[in-house]
Amino acid sequence: MSGPEARAPRAAVRFTAPAEGRLDAAMQAAYARDGFLILDGFVPPADCDALQVRIATLIETFDPATARTVFSAATQAHARDAYFRESGGAIRFFFEEDAPDADGRLTVPMALALNKIGHALHDLDPVFDRVSRNGRFAGLAASLGLATPLLLQSMYIFKQPKIGGAVDWHQDLTFLYTEPPSVVGFWLALDDADIDNGCLWAAPGAHRGPLRRRFRYQADALIMETRDDTPWPATPPVALEAPRGTVIVLHGLLPHASSANRSTRPRHAYSLHLIDGNAHYPADNWLQRPDLPLRGFA
C-alpha cells in the first residue's frame, strides 16, 4: 500500500447524506465493501459554524502556561505526559510539532499552533454536545448496527497551514479497543478537505484484515503492542476528499492516514468515536474516564 502522498487511482464512492442519518441499501453495501462511507452535506453549515466559533472561544481562554504537550502521531511521545493520559474525561490542548522553537516559544499565533483539542468535548462543552448528539448522528449509529451506542471520544483536529503534520497508516481499534470490535469513527469536515491540504486517505476493503497493533497500558507505561505483523495490503489507497459539512464514517479496522498540510489553507475537522455498550472495554485501554461515565445520544 503506497503512502498517502500518492495520487489516488480512482475516486472514492460518495453519497448525499440521508435526511435522518439512516443509511439505504446502497450505502450499507458500500460501507461493507470499502470500510468507509462518504456522506456529503451531513452537517448543516450553521452547525459547522457553531463548532468553529466555539473552538475559537476555547482557544482564547486557554492559558498555554498550564501545559505545553506536543502531539506526535509518529513518535507517540505525548503518551508519557499525564496531561495526555488523563485527557479522556477532559478538554485538553495539544500542540503541533513544528509550532514551538528549540526554546519552547511558539513560532506562530496560538490559533495556528495547536494540533488538536480532545478528548471529551462532546460531554463537557454544550455546543459540541448539541452537535454530537443530534438525531442524524443517532440515526447513523443505529444504521451501522450499534445496539447501545456510547460516545467515547471527540477531537477537534486543526491540520494547520504549512505546519500541519502527517498521520501515518493506522486503525482506530488500535487506540479504542473493545471485545468484540465495535469502534466506529465519524469524521466531520469543517473546512473543505482535499489532497493539497491533507485530506484523509484509506485502503478500500482493508478493514477485513486483522488488527495490527494495540496502544495500551502495561503496568504504568503506555506501549504500542504488535498483535499481527501482516503487512498492509497492496490495495492502492484512495483520497477521501470532503467538502465542508461532509461526514466520513470509518470502520474501526480500516487502515487510514493523512498527509501533511503544506498549503496555505487550514483543514479543520471534528472527529467523534463511538463504541457499542454491549462490548467489553478493557481496563488497559489508554483512554479511561473514571470520573465521567459514558453516555449515548440521550
Buried (B, 14 or more C-beta within 10 A) or exposed (E): BBEBEBEBEEEBBBBEBBEEBEBEEEBBEBBEBBBBBBBBBBBEEEBBEBBBEBBEEBBEEBEBEEBBBBBBBEEBEBBEBEBBBBBBBBBBBBBBBBBBEEEEEBEBEBEBBBBBBBBBBBBBBEBBBBBBBBEBBBBBBBBBEBEEBBBBBBBBBBBBBBBBBBBEBBBBBBBBBBEEBBBBBBBBBBBBBBBBBBBBBBBBBBBEBEBBBBBBBEEEEBBEEEEEEEEBBEBBBBBBBBBBBBBBBBBBBBBBBBBBBEBEBBBBBBBBBBBBBEBEBEEBBBBBBEEEEBBBBE
